[in-house]
Amino acid sequence: MKELVYRIQVEERKLFFKLDCGIKKNIYFSDFKKSQDKELLEKLVSIQRREKSGSLDTLTFNLIEIPPKEIEEILLLASRTKRLEFQKKRVHFDPKGAKVLFEVIERTLKGASCSAFIKEGDLIPFEKCVLVQAKPLIFLGDGLAGSLDTEVSSKHLFALSKGEAFIRHFDEEVEGEEVVECTQPKVRPLVVLKDEMGLNLDLWAEYSSSKFLISDLSHLERRNKEEERGFERDLLELGYKRLGDSYTISMEEGMDALRLLIELGWKVLDRREMPILLQTNTEVILQEDEYQLFAEFGEEKVLVKGNMLLQMEGSTGLLDGKLKALLGKSKIKREEFALLDGFIEREPFQEMVPSPLFEGKLFPYQEKGLSWLWFLYQNRWGGILADEMGLGKTIQVLAFLSHLKEHRILIVAPVFLLANWRREIEKFLPGFLLTTYAGALRGEVPENGILLTSYGILLRESEKLGSFEVAILDESSKIKNASSRTAKAAYLIKAKCRINLNATPVENRLDEIWSQMHFANPNLVGERTGFLRESVNLIKRKIGPFL
């Protein structure tokens, strides 16, 4: 014979028993020799006979309503058989009286909104339990059953079993009960991309180590609904639009939005559910007259290709937005380098000191100037050294040149400064070959060493001077007028590195800045007419690294 199972049903706060013994229609006491079953069945017969007539020997298989006063006794007897079930789970009944813990969510002058938990080993939320009207009140749920040890009215307890409830005069009602102020569960936003371009994503809420789709949280017992709503508001404010249960954004806004989410502390995963990392550095490798661009993400270094999202093993890298214009280019032309806004500022210069051929001492700020000049030279760029008068632009240049004794150098200065330059070179670089190419008796143009000449000579003999490793213009305001003959002669100088010395070039007019920067870095600023139409911010971005 199949074993007898006592099944509990609850309807409208009332408790019913249903006996299940397979296909048999009648149960005979003689079939049950266990004392627990006999005692329980006798009680059930007694209850049933009060309501309906029937034989003392049999009990029909219908629902038996258990009176409130007898529920605790019946549950205890049924629990001893170890065959008591509720919602398809075996149930153990504990008659000791479980404590109720009240969690205050919000207080007002009239009372408090709160939720409740049953302290039975672990905390069991009231919403997961079914309450039965009895004396004392009975709870059923998750394999447990028991009586509640509380003075709080059953009206409020039944309200709490349906979720959060407001209790008027809360402090009086729950006097003597265990009360805690609510701490909202911590939740973290999580987005998971649905495509390689990063324009479609799902929004998740991460509670502890578990994640849940934001559109499917109804089953979660404890939630921080206010934070959840804030996550969606943030996405919408960034330009995302709801598309079913997902979110989508335009190509123009997508990468900036992802970058901002990561900076705000959101967890952002690619479609493989690998973390997306922000770019930490840019490395440019010079190859002849072009550059290869690499993006660094922590310890990972990846060649920049045609997408803002670069897939790596175990993660995906999100490029700096300033590199967008260079995507799809395996090599970068010199004039495009200005698009790498801020690269020079981020890149640590190789700290340089003068060579032993330099007989002098630099201040710390002058050593930085030397390192910057060497950085420009190594990368075949030019620049404008714009320290104010008296801060030692000449000595910084000579410290830089102390590493280039074997190369041909050109220094162009106004006539009245030639003598000063000669004295400074002889003082700080006494071992260098120096030729002052000026005056009526200037002779032939030397083929090596430092050539010191004037703007007048440059104007008349620029083609005769030849090519140089480094060309330096002192008082470069002399070429501020791009249409002047002097400026045009300067543009013809052949040199791998060109340096302007001027006190305050950034305070001049835009066309004057263009002329000086056009000498230092030909092609960097583009055509003069186009440059003058650009915004001030874009101009600063272009020329900033070279000032």
C-alpha positions in Angstrom: 0.0 0.0 0.0 1.2 3.5 -0.9 2.2 5.5 2.2 -0.3 8.0 3.5 0.6 11.7 2.9 -1.0 14.6 4.8 -1.3 17.5 2.4 -2.0 21.0 3.6 -4.1 23.5 1.6 -4.8 27.1 2.7 -7.8 29.0 1.5 -8.8 32.4 2.8 -6.5 32.1 5.9 -8.1 28.7 6.7 -6.2 25.5 6.9 -7.4 22.2 5.3 -6.1 18.7 5.3 -6.2 16.3 2.4 -5.3 12.7 2.8 -3.5 11.1 -0.2 -3.1 7.3 -0.2 -2.9 6.6 -3.9 -6.1 5.3 -5.7 -7.8 4.0 -2.6 -11.1 5.6 -1.8 -11.3 4.5 1.8 -8.8 4.4 4.6 -9.2 1.7 7.3 -7.6 2.1 10.7 -6.5 -1.5 10.6 -4.2 -0.6 7.7 -2.2 1.8 10.0 -0.3 0.2 12.8 1.9 3.3 13.6 0.6 5.1 16.7 1.3 8.6 15.1 -1.1 7.8 12.2 -3.8 6.3 14.5 -3.8 9.2 16.9 -3.8 11.8 14.1 -6.5 9.9 12.1 -8.7 9.7 15.2 -8.4 13.5 15.6 -9.3 14.0 12.0 -12.3 11.7 12.3 -13.4 13.5 15.3 -13.2 16.9 13.5 -14.9 15.5 10.4 -17.8 14.0 12.3 -18.6 17.3 13.9 -19.4 18.6 10.4 -20.6 15.5 8.5 -22.0 12.1 9.4 -19.8 9.0 8.6 -18.7 5.6 9.8 -16.4 5.4 12.8 -14.3 3.0 10.8 -13.7 5.0 7.6 -12.9 8.6 6.6 -13.7 9.8 3.1 -11.1 11.6 0.9 -12.3 15.1 0.9 -10.9 18.3 2.3 -11.0 18.5 6.1 -11.2 22.0 7.5 -9.1 22.3 10.7 -10.6 24.6 13.4 -8.2 27.4 14.4 -7.9 26.2 18.0 -6.8 22.7 16.9 -4.5 23.6 14.1 -1.3 23.6 16.2 -2.1 20.2 17.7 -3.0 18.6 14.3 0.2 20.0 12.6 2.4 18.7 15.4 0.9 15.2 15.1 1.2 15.3 11.3 4.8 16.5 11.5 5.8 13.5 13.7 4.8 11.2 10.8 7.3 13.0 8.6 4.7 12.8 5.8 3.3 16.3 6.1 3.4 18.3 2.8 2.7 21.9 1.8 3.2 23.1 -1.8 4.8 19.8 -2.8 7.4 20.0 0.0 7.8 18.0 3.1 7.2 20.2 6.1 8.5 20.2 9.7 6.3 22.0 12.3 8.0 23.7 15.2 5.6 24.7 17.9 8.1 26.8 20.0 7.0 30.1 18.5 9.2 32.0 16.0 10.1 35.6 16.5 9.1 38.3 14.1 11.6 41.0 13.0 10.3 44.3 11.7 12.4 46.3 9.2 11.5 50.0 9.0 11.8 51.3 5.5 10.4 54.8 6.1 9.1 56.6 9.2 6.4 59.3 9.3 4.6 61.1 12.2 1.7 58.7 11.7 3.5 55.4 11.6 6.0 53.5 9.5 6.3 51.6 6.2 8.0 48.3 7.0 8.6 44.8 6.0 8.8 41.7 8.2 10.9 38.6 8.5 10.4 35.4 10.5 13.5 34.4 12.6 13.6 30.7 12.1 17.3 29.9 11.8 17.7 32.1 8.7 15.5 35.2 8.1 12.4 34.2 6.1 10.7 37.2 4.3 6.9 37.4 5.2 6.2 37.5 1.5 7.5 33.9 1.1 5.2 32.6 3.8 1.5 31.8 4.0 -0.2 32.8 7.2 -3.1 30.8 8.8 -5.6 32.3 11.2 -5.1 30.4 14.4 -4.2 30.9 18.0 -1.3 31.5 17.9 -0.9 32.6 14.3 0.6 29.9 12.1 3.1 30.4 9.2 3.9 27.9 6.4 6.6 28.2 3.8 9.8 26.8 2.3 9.6 23.4 4.2 8.9 25.0 7.5 5.9 25.6 9.6 5.4 27.1 13.1 3.6 29.4 15.3 4.4 33.1 15.6 5.5 34.6 19.0 4.3 38.2 18.6 1.8 40.6 20.1 1.3 42.5 16.8 -2.2 42.3 15.5 -3.0 39.6 12.9 -4.4 42.4 10.7 -1.0 43.9 10.3 0.7 40.6 10.0 -1.6 39.5 7.1 -0.9 42.9 5.4 2.9 42.3 5.7 2.6 38.8 4.2 1.5 40.6 1.0 4.6 42.8 0.9 5.5 46.1 2.4 2.8 47.6 4.7 2.2 50.8 6.5 1.4 50.4 10.2 -0.2 53.4 12.0 1.2 54.1 15.5 4.1 51.7 14.6 6.1 52.2 17.8 3.1 51.4 20.0 1.9 48.4 17.9 5.3 46.6 17.8 6.4 47.6 21.3 8.8 44.9 22.6 9.4 43.4 19.2 12.7 43.3 17.4 12.9 46.4 15.1 15.7 47.5 12.8 16.0 50.5 10.5 16.0 49.4 6.9 19.3 49.4 5.0 18.5 49.2 1.3 20.2 46.3 -0.4 23.3 47.4 -2.4 22.8 47.2 -6.2 25.3 48.0 -8.9 24.4 48.7 -12.6 25.7 46.3 -15.2 25.4 46.6 -19.0 26.2 43.8 -21.4 26.7 44.7 -25.1 24.8 42.8 -27.7 26.9 43.6 -30.8 30.6 44.2 -31.7 29.9 47.9 -32.4 28.7 48.5 -28.8 25.4 50.2 -29.9 22.9 47.8 -28.3 23.0 46.6 -24.8 21.0 44.9 -22.0 20.7 46.6 -18.6 21.2 44.4 -15.5 21.0 44.9 -11.7 23.8 43.2 -9.8 22.8 42.3 -6.2 25.7 40.7 -4.3 27.2 38.2 -6.7 24.0 37.6 -8.7 22.8 39.6 -11.7 19.2 40.1 -12.9 17.8 41.7 -16.1 16.3 45.0 -15.0 13.1 44.1 -16.9 12.7 40.9 -14.9 13.0 41.7 -11.2 9.5 41.0 -10.0 10.5 37.7 -8.4 13.2 39.4 -6.3 12.2 39.8 -2.7 14.5 42.6 -1.6 15.2 45.3 -4.1 16.4 48.9 -4.3 13.8 50.1 -6.7 14.9 53.7 -6.5 18.4 52.9 -7.6 17.1 50.6 -10.4 14.9 53.4 -11.8 18.0 55.7 -11.6 20.0 53.3 -13.8 17.4 53.6 -16.6 17.2 57.4 -16.2 21.0 57.6 -16.6 20.9 55.6 -19.9 18.1 57.7 -21.3 19.9 60.9 -20.4 23.0 59.7 -22.2 21.0 59.2 -25.4 20.0 55.5 -25.2 16.5 54.6 -26.4 14.4 51.7 -25.1 14.0 48.9 -27.7 11.9 46.1 -26.2 13.8 45.0 -23.1 17.1 46.4 -24.5 18.6 49.8 -25.2 20.1 51.2 -28.4 22.1 54.4 -29.2 23.4 56.1 -32.3 27.0 55.6 -33.7 27.8 59.3 -32.9 27.0 59.0 -29.2 27.7 55.4 -28.5 31.4 55.3 -27.5 31.2 58.5 -25.5 28.3 57.1 -23.6 30.1 53.8 -22.9 33.2 55.7 -21.7 31.2 57.9 -19.4 29.4 54.8 -17.9 32.7 53.2 -17.1 34.0 56.5 -15.6 30.9 56.7 -13.4 31.7 53.2 -12.0 29.3 51.1 -14.0 30.3 47.6 -14.8 30.4 47.3 -18.6 30.9 43.9 -20.4 31.2 43.0 -24.0 28.9 40.5 -25.7 31.3 37.7 -24.5 30.6 39.1 -21.0 34.3 40.1 -20.7 35.1 43.5 -19.0 35.5 46.6 -21.2 38.6 48.6 -20.3 39.4 52.3 -20.9 42.6 53.2 -22.8 45.4 54.1 -20.4 48.0 55.3 -22.9 48.9 55.8 -26.5 52.2 54.7 -28.1 53.4 56.0 -31.4 56.2 54.2 -33.2 58.1 56.2 -35.8 58.8 54.4 -39.1 60.6 56.6 -41.6 58.1 59.4 -42.1 55.0 57.7 -40.7 53.8 56.5 -37.4 52.2 53.2 -36.2 49.6 53.8 -33.4 49.2 51.4 -30.5 46.7 51.7 -27.7 47.5 50.5 -24.2 45.0 49.1 -21.7 46.9 48.5 -18.5 49.5 45.9 -19.5 47.8 45.0 -22.8 49.1 46.8 -26.0 47.0 46.6 -29.2 47.5 48.0 -32.7 44.8 50.5 -33.5 42.6 49.2 -36.3 39.1 50.1 -37.6 36.9 50.0 -34.5 36.7 51.9 -31.3 36.3 48.6 -29.5 39.4 46.4 -29.7 38.8 42.8 -28.7 41.6 41.2 -26.6 41.9 37.9 -24.8 39.8 38.2 -21.6 38.7 41.8 -22.2 37.8 44.5 -24.7 39.5 47.9 -24.9 37.7 51.1 -25.6 39.8 53.7 -27.4 40.2 57.3 -26.4 37.7 59.4 -28.4 40.5 61.6 -29.7 41.7 58.6 -31.8 38.4 58.3 -33.7 39.7 60.2 -36.8 42.6 57.8 -37.1 40.7 54.5 -37.2 41.3 52.3 -40.2 44.8 53.7 -40.8 47.7 51.3 -40.1 50.1 54.2 -40.3 49.7 57.9 -39.6 51.1 60.8 -41.5 53.1 63.4 -39.7 50.5 66.1 -40.3 47.8 63.9 -38.7 49.7 63.5 -35.4 48.1 66.6 -34.0 44.9 64.6 -33.7 46.5 62.7 -30.9 45.5 65.5 -28.6 47.3 65.5 -25.3 49.7 62.6 -26.2 52.8 64.6 -25.6 51.5 65.8 -22.2 50.7 62.2 -21.2 53.9 60.7 -22.6 56.7 60.8 -20.0 59.7 62.5 -21.7 63.1 60.8 -21.5 64.9 62.8 -18.8 67.9 64.4 -20.5 70.9 66.1 -19.1 73.5 68.0 -21.2 76.3 66.1 -22.7 79.8 66.4 -21.1 80.7 68.8 -23.9 78.3 71.4 -22.3 80.1 73.6 -19.8 77.3 75.0 -17.7 74.5 74.1 -15.3 70.8 74.1 -15.9 67.9 74.9 -13.5 65.3 72.1 -13.1 62.8 73.9 -15.4 65.6 74.3 -18.0 66.2 70.6 -17.8 62.6 70.0 -18.6 63.0 72.3 -21.6 66.0 70.2 -22.7 64.0 67.0 -22.4 61.1 68.4 -24.4 63.5 69.6 -27.2 65.1 66.2 -27.3 61.7 64.5 -27.5 60.7 66.7 -30.5 64.0 66.0 -32.2 63.7 62.2 -31.8 60.3 62.2 -33.3 61.3 64.6 -36.1 58.9 67.3 -35.0 59.5 71.0 -34.5 58.3 73.3 -31.8 58.2 76.8 -30.4 60.2 77.4 -27.2 58.2 80.3 -25.7 59.8 81.0 -22.3 59.7 84.6 -21.3 62.8 86.8 -21.8 65.4 86.2 -19.1 64.5 82.5 -18.4 67.3 81.1 -20.5 66.0 80.0 -23.9 69.5 80.2 -25.3 71.1 78.0 -22.7 68.4 75.4 -23.1 69.0 75.3 -26.8 72.8 75.0 -26.4 72.3 72.1 -23.8 70.2 70.4 -26.5 72.8 71.0 -29.2 75.5 69.6 -27.0 74.3 66.1 -28.1 74.6 66.9 -31.8 78.3 67.8 -32.3 78.6 65.6 -35.3 75.7 67.2 -37.1 75.2 70.4 -39.1 73.2 73.1 -37.2 71.7 76.4 -38.4 71.0 79.3 -36.1 69.3 82.4 -37.6 69.1 85.5 -35.5 68.8 89.3 -35.9 72.1 91.0 -36.7 72.3 92.7 -33.2 72.1 89.3 -31.5 74.8 87.5 -33.5 77.6 88.6 -31.2 75.7 87.5 -28.2 75.0 84.0 -29.7 78.7 83.7 -30.6 79.8 84.5 -27.0 77.2 82.0 -25.5 78.3 79.2 -27.9 82.0 79.8 -27.2 81.2 79.8 -23.5 79.0 76.7 -23.2 80.1 74.6 -26.2 83.8 75.5 -26.6 84.6 72.3 -28.4 82.1 72.9 -31.3 83.1 74.2 -34.7 81.3 77.6 -35.1 81.1 79.8 -38.2 79.5 83.2 -38.2 78.2 83.6 -41.7 77.6 87.4 -42.0 79.2 90.6 -43.3 81.0 91.3 -46.5 83.9 89.0 -45.8 81.8 85.9 -44.8 83.5 83.5 -47.2 82.2 80.1 -48.2 79.3 78.3 -46.5 80.9 75.6 -44.2 79.8 72.0 -44.6 79.7 71.1 -40.9 79.5 72.5 -37.4 77.2 75.3 -36.3 76.4 78.0 -38.9 75.3 81.3 -37.3 73.7 83.8 -39.7 71.2 86.6 -40.0 67.7 87.0 -41.4 69.2 89.2 -44.2 71.6 86.5 -45.3 68.7 83.9 -45.1 66.6 86.1 -47.3 69.3 86.4 -50.0 71.0 83.1 -49.8 68.5 80.5 -48.5 69.1 78.1 -51.3 72.9 78.3 -50.9 72.9 77.4 -47.2 72.1 73.7 -47.9 70.4 71.2 -45.5 70.7 70.8 -41.7 69.9 68.4 -38.9 68.4 71.2 -36.8 67.4 74.8 -37.8 66.7 77.4 -35.1 65.1 80.8 -35.6 65.7 83.3 -32.8 63.2 86.1 -32.5 60.9 84.2 -34.8 58.4 87.0 -34.9 60.5 88.0 -37.9 58.5 85.5 -39.9 55.1 86.4 -38.4 53.9 87.7 -41.8 53.5 84.6 -43.9 53.5 86.6 -47.1 56.8 88.3 -46.4 59.9 87.4 -48.3 61.7 86.6 -45.0 59.0 84.1 -44.0 59.0 82.5 -47.5 62.8 82.1 -47.3 62.5 80.5 -43.9 60.0 78.0 -45.2 62.6 76.8 -47.7 65.1 75.8 -45.1 65.8 72.1 -45.2 66.1 70.6 -41.7 64.9 67.5 -39.9 64.0 69.5 -36.8 63.0 73.1 -36.7 62.8 75.2 -33.5 61.4 78.7 -33.1 62.5 80.9 -30.1 60.0 83.6 -29.2 58.8 85.1 -26.0 55.0 85.1 -26.3 53.8 83.6 -29.6 50.4 82.6 -28.3 49.4 86.2 -27.7 49.8 87.1 -31.4 47.2 87.0 -34.1 46.1 83.6 -35.5 47.8 84.2 -38.9 51.1 85.1 -37.1 50.8 81.8 -35.1 50.1 79.9 -38.3 53.3 81.3 -40.0 55.6 80.4 -37.1 54.0 76.9 -36.7 54.1 76.4 -40.4 57.9 76.8 -40.2 58.3 74.5 -37.2 56.0 71.7 -38.5 55.1 72.1 -42.2 51.7 70.6 -43.1 50.7 70.3 -39.4 48.4 73.3 -39.5 47.2 72.8 -43.0 46.5 75.7 -45.4 46.5 79.2 -43.9 42.9 80.0 -45.0 41.5 76.8 -43.6 43.5 77.3 -40.3 42.0 80.8 -39.8 38.5 79.4 -40.1 39.0 76.8 -37.4 37.8 77.2 -33.8 40.2 78.5 -31.2 39.7 75.2 -29.2 40.7 73.1 -32.3 43.7 75.3 -32.9 44.8 74.9 -29.3 44.4 71.2 -29.7 46.5 71.1 -32.8 49.5 73.3 -31.8 49.4 72.8 -28.0 51.8 69.8 -27.9 54.4 71.8 -29.9 54.5 74.9 -27.7 
